[in-house]
Amino acid sequence: MIEIALPDGSVRQFDAAITGDELAADISKSLAKKAVLLRLDGELKDLSTRIDRNCAVEIITRDHPAALETLRHDAAHVLAEAVKELYPETQITIGPVIENGFYYDFARPEPFSLDDLEVIEKRMCEIVDRDEPIVREVWDRDEAVAFFRSIGEEYKAEIIASIPQGEDVGLYRQGDWQDLCRGPHLPSTGKLGKAFKLTKLAGAYWRGDSDNEMLQRIYGTCWASDKELKAYLHMLEEAEKRDHRRLGREMDLFHFQEEGPGAVFWHPKGWTLFSALVNYMRDRQRIAGYHEVNTPELLDSSLWVASGHAEKFGEEMFSSHTPDERHFCIKPMNCPGHVQIFKQGIRSYRDLPYRMAEFGKVHRYEPSGALHGLMRLRAFTQDDAHIFCTEDQITEECVTVTNLILEIYRDFGFDQVRVKFSDRPEKRVGSDAIWDKSEAALKVAVEAAGLEYELNPGEGAFYGPKLEFVLRDAIGRDWQCGTLQVDLNLPGRLGASYIGEDGQKHQPVMLHRALFGSLERFAGILIEHHAGRFPLWLAPVQVVVATITSDADEYAQQVAQALFAQGVRVATDLRNEKINYKVREHSLQKVPVLFVVGRKEAEDETVSIRRLGAKQQQVVNFQTAIAALLNEIKEKQSYSGDTERTQTAE
C-alpha cells in the first residue's frame, strides 16, 4: 500500500505505483487537464514520474509559480527545435533558463538577423500548436555520444562525453528533435502556450572561454500568460527610455571612453548630483555618530595577504611593482585601512562602539564584457563604514543600521525593500565555529529589527555573513544596494584589539556597512528610477531663469542671484531664442522648475513658474516664489547638509 500526502492534509492510498498524471486524474478531471508537473517530497519532477513509495506530492498546474522556470526551460527547447527545422546546418549547444527568460547558443556559419527572430518565433508557435509529446529517455553515455556525432551535433557530443563513463544520461524527445537535459519538462509542447517572445541576439564563446569559437546566442522571455508577457515587454520599453547611459548623455551628466574602461568622467551637472549624494550621506552619518576618515588607495601587498583578500579576492585586484621592488595593490575595499586606524593607540571598551566611515574610491577588475555604465564599474566610490564593537553590542548596532538604511531609501523614493540573508560562501576565511557564531549573531539582529528576510545560501562575504538590501524601482526592477556584514575574522587577522573591563586584550567585532553601496551605481539607479526627473531637492540644476525678451535680462540675473544667495542651484538662459524653444530644451534636460520672465514680469517683480511635466503655469511675486521653493527643498532635504551652490550662464 502506497500512501501519498497531499497539500490539503489529506492522504490517498494506492495498491500499486502510480504516475503523476494518474494521481492528478484521481484527484479531479479538471486538475488533470491543468497539471504540468509534480512536486515529490519537495523536488519538481515530470508528470509522468512513477510514485512507488510513501511520500508527499503536490500537483503543479501551468499557472503555479513553481512551473515558470520549467515553462522557460521548455521555451528554450522549442526555440532549438524551431532553429533546427528552419536551419538544419545549425549545431545546438546549451540553452539554460535565466532571470525573466531563457537563451540558447547556436553554432552557424551565417549570422542570424532580427528578421530571422520573427521567422523562428512563428515556427515556435507552430510547434506549440503541434502539441508534441515530451518524453524522457535514458541512454548509455557512449551511445548518446555516438548518436549526436552521427547527426553532426559535435558540441552536444562534447558535453555528453564530459559525463563520467558508466553513467546513464537523460535525453528529452519532442517530435523528431531531442536534447540532453536533466529536466523536468512539461508533458507536451502544447502546454507551453504562446506567452513568449524572442528579444535579442548576442555573441557568446563556447563554454565561456575567449579562446574558443564564437557562438550566436538568441535570448527570449517566457511567461505563464499573455498579460504577464505584455507587462514585462512594457517594462523593457520603459527601461530603455530610462536607460541611465542615454539620459546621462542627454542631461550632460557623465560619459565613458575607451581610455578609462569602467571609470566615469563626471560632467559638472553629474558631479553636482554625486556631491549631493555625498553631502546627504555625510550629514546622516554625522548625526548617527560616525567619524569620517580617509585611507590610502595604494597599500603594500603584505596587508592584503594578511587580510585574506590576496588569496580570496586576488583576481579582482589591480597591483603594481615599483622600481624599489615593492609590490603594491590598489584597494578593492576599505576595510583593512580602517582596521589600521582603529589600531592606532590603545582602545578601551569604553570607546566602543566606534563607528568609522569613508567615501573611499576602490578599484576592482571586471571583465570588459561585464562593464555596464554606472551599474558595473572598475573604479567606484563606496559609502563604506565599519563599526568596531563588542559581541554584546552586535544586536543593537545592527538594528540601528537597518533602521537607518530603510529611512534613507524612503528619502530617495524607495518604499519596497527586500532583505536577503547571505550565509557562508565556499571561498572563505575563518573556522566553521566562527562562522556559526557570526551567522547566529546576524540572525538574532535581523529578527530583533523585525525584518522579514529570505535566505540567499552561499552568497556571504569571504569573511562574514551579510544582509543584502534589495530595492524595487518605479518599473518593478530589483537592485541590490546596501549591505550589513558581521565579521569575527578580519580584526583578528590584522591584530585589532581593545582593553576590556577585565584589563585584558579582546578582539572587537567588525560590522561592515554600506548604505548606497557604490555611489556611482546608486546614482545610476536613481536616474532610472526617476527617469531623470529628480525631485527638486536632488536635481543638479533646480531652477532655470529664462527670459522672453532681452529687456528682461537684468531682471533675470537679479532673480537668479537671489536664488543663488539662498543656496539654490540655479542657471540663467538669456539666449536670443523663442521662449517655447527654451522651455522645450530645459524640459528635455529635466529641470524641475522654470522661472520665465519678460518685460511685464520685470515691471511687476513677478515670475511665471513652469513645473516640469505640468501644463499650467503660475505667476507670483518672485520673493514669494523663492520662499516657497526654499520650503519645498528644506522639507525634502532635512538631512542633506550644505549643498554646493552653482550658477551657470548660457
VENJOKA-V469961 format. One record per backbone hydrogen bond with DSSP energy under -1.0 kcal/mol. NH is the residue of the N-H (numbers start at 1). CO is the residue of the C=O. Records with the same first field share a line. If there is no record, write none. Layout:
NH->CO / CO
This chain:
2->14
4->12
5->55
6->10
9->6
12->4
14->2
18->51
20->49
21->47
23->19
24->20
25->21
26->22
27->23
28->24
32->28
33->29
34->30
35->31
36->60
37->60
38->45
39->58
40->43
41->56
43->40
45->38
49->46
51->18
55->3
57->5
58->39
60->37
62->34
64->61
67->64
68->65
71->67
72->68
73->69
74->70
75->71
76->72
77->73
78->74
79->75
80->76
81->77
82->78
83->79
84->80
85->81
86->82
87->83
90->87
91->107
93->105
98->101
101->98
102->220
103->96
104->218
105->94
106->216
107->91
117->113
119->115
120->116
121->117
122->118
123->119
124->120
125->121
126->122
127->123
128->124
129->125
130->126
131->128
134->187
135->173
137->171
139->169
144->140
145->141
146->142
147->143
148->144
149->145
150->146
151->147
152->149
153->148
154->152
157->153
158->154
159->155
160->156
161->157
163->160
167->164
169->139
171->137
172->179
173->135
174->177
177->174
179->172
181->170
189->132
191->188
192->189
196->194
197->221
199->219
202->217
204->215
206->213
208->205
209->206
212->209
215->204
216->106
217->202
218->104
219->200
220->102
221->197
223->195
229->225
230->226
231->227
232->228
233->229
234->230
235->231
236->232
237->233
238->234
239->235
240->236
241->237
242->238
247->243
248->244
249->245
250->246
251->247
253->248
255->265
260->257
263->260
265->255
267->253
271->267
272->268
273->269
274->270
275->271
276->272
277->273
278->274
279->275
280->276
281->277
282->278
283->279
284->280
285->281
286->282
287->283
288->284
289->286
290->285
291->355
293->357
299->329
301->327
303->300
305->301
306->302
307->303
310->304
312->308
313->309
316->313
317->314
320->328
322->326
325->322
328->320
329->299
330->318
331->297
338->334
339->335
340->336
341->337
342->338
343->339
344->341
349->499
351->348
352->349
354->388
356->386
357->291
358->384
360->358 / 382
362->380
363->331
364->378
365->316
370->367
372->376
375->372
376->372
378->262
379->262
380->362
382->360
383->517
384->358 / 382
385->513
386->356
387->511
388->354
389->509
393->390
394->391
397->393
398->394
399->395
400->396
401->397
402->398
403->399
404->400
405->401
406->402
407->403
408->404
409->405
410->406
411->407
412->408
413->410
414->409
418->470
420->468
421->454
422->466
429->462
435->431
436->432
437->433
438->434
439->435
440->436
441->437
442->438
443->439
444->440
445->441
446->442
447->443
448->444
449->445
450->447
451->446
454->419
456->421
459->456
460->423
461->464
466->422
467->484
468->420
469->482
470->418
471->479
472->416
473->477
476->473
479->471
481->469
483->514
484->467
485->512
486->465
487->510
493->489
494->490
496->491
498->506
499->347
500->504
503->500
506->498
509->389
510->487
511->387
512->485
513->385
514->483
519->381
522->518
523->519
524->520
525->521
526->522
527->523
528->524
529->525
530->526
532->527
533->530
534->532
538->535
539->535
542->569
543->569
544->593
545->571
546->595
547->573
548->597
552->549
553->550
556->552
557->553
558->554
559->555
560->556
561->557
562->558
563->559
564->560
565->561
567->564
568->563
570->646
571->543
572->648
573->545
577->575
582->578
583->579
584->580
585->581
586->582
587->583
588->584
589->585
590->587
591->586
593->542
594->610
595->544
596->608
597->546
602->598
603->599
604->600
605->601
606->601
607->620
608->596
609->618
610->594
612->592
614->611
618->609
620->607
622->605
625->621
626->622
627->623
628->624
629->625
630->626
631->627
632->628
633->629
634->630
635->631
636->632
637->633
640->637
